[in-house]
Amino acid sequence: MFNTLKRTAAALAVASLISAPALAADLVINFDDLNEAPKLGFETAVEKFKAANPDINVIVNITDREAHKTAIRNFLSADAPDVTSWYPGNRMAPFVNAGQFTDVSDLWESEGFNDSLASTKSAMTIDGKQWGVPYTYYQWGIYYRSDIFAAQGIEVPTNWEGLLAASAKLKEAGIAPFTIGTKYLWTAAGVFDYLNLRTNGYDVHNDLTAGKIKYTDPRIVDVFEKWKELVEPGYFIENHATMSWQEALAPFIKGEAAMYVMGNFSVAAMREGGLTDDQIDYFQFPEITPGVARAEEAPTDAFFIPSNAKNPEDARKFLAFVAQPDIQSEWNATIGQLPINKNSTVGDDKFIQKGFETVSTAEGLAQFFDRDAPAEMAKAGMEGFQEFMIKPERLDAILKRLDKVQERVYK
């Protein structure tokens, strides 16, 4: 009797295993932004992915960006997730070179990303291969007081000569051509990046931040000589080293300064300060060297598959999912940034519209100096940029110092 019961129980157990649905696979995703809107955009996309893939059990770990920057070096080597957020360009290079990120070129090919995500392909590519899938970016450029331009009879400049002429006219009228707050250094890097991109182009910019050419290289010296044409006549607002980027908005809002080289996140603060869209507008940083392909400053966020991922198959499904035009449209509407898929839609906000046109038609996208360069080099570089803006006569010493830092950082 006992043996019969055992045989019956065993048969029932086998039958239940055969008839039971397959157990869900785990997909572990590490995300790097606890701020309300980015967190909501991510979580909403995850819920939609889960609804479309009910057989996948998604586990998310969300930390703030600074903690993520520290943790990623450990978890890629030890207990890697299946997907992690990170940054394109030179910031992904150490992990690519160490064999810690998975080549997803096949995904770019099969999903048509070479076309739909073309604006970011160069930033996602190392050694001819693509290493992740981007989901958002935002534009930089020159935000300006269109009402002041109109009152002074100034046309939007399209080249360097036009920018200098506009600056001279504004200065003569008692208006600072540019506001900027360099207290926290990175704003000066935005100016440097654009001057370099427009003077020398995207490849030189990447070679510099990758440590392949020196700061004393004649091409980089030329960038600073162009910068001098804005610094020495006093075209930047005084005392900028005492101001944060937010504090530097005050003279712009008051009409004491007319232009700001800045990212699109500043528009909300301009509006909160009382400016209307009839008073503010945006234009692409003007051409400097004729014929240099237009590259833009567009910090980009992306997802990567660690080489040690336990579930790379479902990780690929997630990367393909977050690149879909409707997913990117909704996600970026939530966070007030730009979708990368060219088939996505954007809202009717004029700055979002202009930004989408700017970055989606660019020949290359820089990730910003402090993302493109290693942390120690970025810190030294930005300190040098601020010093140059205050004491341009120190240029030679600054560049030689940066060369020494570069030799140490990249060896």
N, C-alpha and C positions, 0 to 999 in steps of 0.2 A: 504493500500500500504506500509506504513512505517513498520508495523508488518511483512509483507511478506519479505521485504528487510532484516529485522533483523534476521528472521528465515533462510533466504538464506545465510547471512553472517556467522551465527553461524554454519550452516551445512558445509560451505566451510572451516571454521576454524578447525572443527573437522576432516574433510577429510584431511586437510594439516598436522595435527598432526599425523594422522594414517599413511600417506604415507611418511612423512619425516624420514630420517635416525635417528637412536638413537643418542642423544647427547653424545659427548666423555666424558669419565670419567677423572677427573684430577688425576694425579699421581705426588706428590711433592717429589723431591729428594734433600737432602742437601749433598753437596760434599765439601771436605776440602783441596783442593790443587789448588792454582792459578798459580803454575809454569807451564811453557809452555807445556812440554811433558805430565805430568800427566793430565793437563786440556784437552789437545787434545785427549789423550787416553780415558778419561771419555766421552767427548762429542761425539766422534766417536761411542762408544758403545751405547750411548743413541740414536743417529740417527738410528743405526741399529735396536734397540729395537722398535723405533717408526715405522720404515718401516714394521717390522714384526707384529706390533700391532697398526694399524691405528685408531682403536677405542679408544685408550688411549691418552689423552692429557697430555704430560709430561712437568712438570714445574721444572726447576732446579735452585737451589741457590748455588753458589760457593763462598766460602770464603777461606782465608788462614788458615793454620793449627792452629796457635795460637788463632786466633779469634774463630775458630770452637770449640776449647777445652773449651773456656769460654762460648760460646753460647749454647752448647749442654745441659748444666745443666738447662738452662732456657727453651729452646724450648721443651724438653722432658716433662716438667711439664705443659707448657702452650699450645702453638699452634704447636703441633708436626707435622713434615712432615710424609710422608708415608714410606720413606726410608732415612736412614742417614748412612754416612760412620763413622766408628769408629775402635777401635782396639780390638783384641781378648785377651785372658788371663785375668790377674788380672785387666786390665784396663776396661774391660767390666763388671767386677763383681759388682761394686756399682750400676750400672743401672739394672743389672739382679736381684740383691738382693732387689732393691727398686720396682721391678715389672714394670720397664719402658721399657724393651725390650721384644719382643714376642718370645716365644718358637717356633723354626722352625724345630724341630726334624722330624716332618712329611715330610717336604720338603727334608731333608737329606735322608729319607727312600725312598720316592717315586721317587726321581731323581737319586738315586744311588750314592749319595755323600759319603756315608760311605766307598765306595770303591774309587771313582774317586778323592775325596778330603781327603783321609785318612791321609795324612801327617799332616794336620792341625786340625784333629778332636779333639785331646786332648786340643788344644788351644782354640777351639770353644765350649768346653763342660764345663758346671757347673751343678752339681747335676744330672749327667747322661743325660742331655739334651743339644741340640745344639741351639745356640742363634743368629747365623748369618751365612753369607756365604762369604768366603774370595775370593779375586780376584787377589791378587799379593803378592809376598814376594821376599826377596833377601837374599843371603847367606853371612855369615861371615866365617872367617877361617884365615889361615895364608898365606899371600901373600909373596912370597920370590924371591930373585934373583937367578934364576936357573943357570945362568952363574957363579956366585960366588960359589954356591954349587959344581958345576962341577970342577971349578978350585981348590977348596980345598979338593976334593975327599969326599964330604959329601953326604950321601944318605938321601932321605926324611925320617924323623923320623916317626915312627908309634906308639911309646909309650913314656912315660915320660923320661925314661932313655936315649932313643935315642935323644930326644930333648935337654936334658942337655949335652949330649956328643957333639952334633952338636954345641951348644952354646959355650962350652969350646973351641972347635977347632977354631971357628970363632974369639973368644976373643983373643986367642993365636996368631992368624994371624993379629991382629990389626984391626979387623972388629967388629963393634958393632953387637951382635947377633940380637937385636930387636931395631927398631926405634919406637917411640911413641911420641905423643904430648898431654900432659895432661892439658894444659892451660885451656881448657873448660871442663875438668873432665870426659866426657862420654867415652872417649877412654879407660880409666882405667877400667871402668865398663865392657867393652867388655872382657878384660883379666880376671877380677874377675868371670864373668858369665861362661866363658869356664872352668876355673879352678874348679868352683863349680859343673858344669854339669859333668865334667869328673871324679871328685873325689867322689861326692855324688849322682849324678843322677838328673833327671828331677823333681821328686817329692820333694826332699829336696830343690831344687832351688825354686820351687813354694811355698813351706811351709815357706821359709825364706821371700820371697817378699810379702807373704800374712800375715806376722806377726805371724805365728804359732810357729816358733822356734826362739831362740835368736841368736844374733851375737856371744855371748860367748859360744854357744853350741859347744861341742868338735868337731863336724863334720865341723863346719864353721872355727873354729880355725885351723883345719887340712888344710883347703883350703889356709889360709894365710901362714901356714908353707911351703906348696908347693911353694907359690908365693915367699917366702924368698929365695928359691933355685935359683930363677932367679934374684931377686933384690940384694942380698948381694954380689954375685960375680961380679956385675956390668954388667949384660947381657942386660940391657936396656940402651939406649943412654943417655948421660949426658944432664942435663939442660932441660929435657922434660917438666917440668912445665912451661917453658917460651914459649913453642911452641904450635900452633894449630895443628890439624891433617894434614892440608895442608903443614904447615911449616916443619912438621916431615917427609914429603916425600922427602925433599931435600937430606938428607944423604942417603936415600934409592936409589934415582936416581943417586947420585954421586958414589955409591958403597961403602959408608962408613958404611952402615948397611945392613943386609941381609934379615931380616924378619920383617913383620908388621902384627899384629893381627888387622884385619880391615874388613869392609864391601866391597862388590863388586863395590860400587860406586866409590871407589878409583882407579879402573883400568884406567878409562878415564884420570885422572890426571897423572897417571904414564906414560901413552902413550904420553900425551901432554908434559911431561917432557923429552921426547926423548927416552924412553925405548921401545924396541920392544918385541913382544911376545916370541921371542927366549931368552930374558933376564929375563922375569918374568913368574911366574907360581903360582899355588895355591895348598895347601893341607889341609885336614881336621885337626882340632886341635887334637893332638895325645891322645891316651888312657892313663889314669892315673891309675884308679882302675880297674883291670881286671874284666870283667863280668858286669860292669855298662853299661846299654844300651845307645847307642849313641844318644844324643839329640843335637840339633844344635841351634845356635843363628840365627833366621830368622824373623826379624820384618815383620809382616803381616798386610795388610789392608783388611778390610771387610765391608760388608753392613749389616745393622740391620733394623728391622721393629719396630718402637716405639709402645708401647702398645696403645697409643692414636691415632694411624694412622687412618685417615678417609677412606682410600682405601686399606685395608690390602690384599684384593684378588689380585689386580694388583701389589701390592708390592711384593707378592710372585712370580708373573710371572717375575718381574724384577730380583729378586735374582736368580731364576732358569736360566734366560737368561745369566747373567754375569758369571755364572759358566760353560757355554758351552765351550768345548775345543777350538773351532775356535775363539770365542770371546776373551777368555783369551790369546790365542796365539797372536792375532793381538794387543790387548791392551798392553801386556807386551813387545812386539817387539817395540812398540812406546815409552815406558818409560824405556826400557833397564833393565827390571827386569824379574822375573820368574813367569810363569803361575803355578797355583796350581793344576789344573786338570791334572792328570797323563797322560791323552790321548791328551794333547796339544802338540804342536811342539815348539821347540826353535831353534833359529838361530845357525849358525855354529861357533859363537864366542866360543873359548875354555873355557872361564871363565863362560859363561852362561851354556854351556854344563856340566861342572863340578859342577856348583852350582845346576843345576836341579837334577843331580844324588845325590848330597849330601843331599838336603833338602827333596826330594821325598822319600828317603829311611830311613829317620831319625825316631827314635822311639818317639820323642817329639820335639817340637819347642818352644824355649823360645822367648819372645818378646823384650828382652833387658831390662836391669835393670831399666832404667828410664821410661819404659812403664809398667813393671811388678810390680813395687813398687809405692805407692802413692807419689805424688810430693815432699812432705816435707821429707819423708824417702829417696827418691831417691837422693835428694840434699845432705842430710847429709851423706848418704852412699858413694856417689862419692867423696865428700870432704875427707872422711876418707880413701878411696882407694888411692887418690893422696898423702895424707899425709904419708900413709904407704909406698908408693913407694920411698918417699924421706927420711923418718925416720922410718925404720922398727922396730927400738927398742921401738917405741911408741905403738906397737900393742895392749897391754893390755888396755891401756887408751883409745885407739880408739874404741875398741870393747865394752867396758863398756859405752862409750858415745853413741854409736849407740843403745845399749840396752835401754838407757833412752829415746832416740828419739822414738824408736819403741813403748815403753810403752805409750808415749803421743799420737802418731799418730794413733795407732790401738785401743785405748780404746773405 
